[in-house]
Every structure is written in C-alpha cells, then in structure tokens.
C-alpha cells in the first residue's frame, strides 16, 4: 500500500513558516517510506516523477511507450541537463 501523504490544512494555527516546516517534514517522511517500498521503487512512474521534469501526462505517455523518449532516456536527459551536458551537446554545430 502507498503511504499516506501528510495532510494539507486549509486552517492552521501558528506561523506560516511553522506550517511549511511541518509539511516539509511530513513530505520527507512520506518519500522515505515510498522509496523503502520495493513494489513502489520498481515503478517507472516513480522514477520519472523523482528524476525528470515531466508532467504527469508526459510520465504516463512515456511509460506507455507513447512519449518522445523512453523512460531511461527521459531520466538520462534530465540527469545530463543538470550537469550541463545537454546544453553543450545541443550547442555543437
């Protein structure tokens, strides 16, 4: 089963900073539980969500083989773009 997300409170007593920090901690704990779940960890959608800039519809298309890239290609493209490699390759004549 997927762990529960921490709640979003439309009404919070206290400072905004305090709410943001509690929400951040809750999301961190959620992600830690997700990546410890072998079934979830083997899901391509999770990898694309965590390791690319694709939107949810783009992730779904990619996983179904209907995107412009493979799952591995999308992850590698994002990883290389963070290192500046994609820009270097694209700027070559």
Secondary structure by P-SEA (a helix, b strand, c coil): cccccccccccccccaaaaaaaaaaaaaaaaaaaaacccccccaaaaaaacccccaaaaaaaaaccccccaaaaaaaaaaaaaaaaaaaaacc
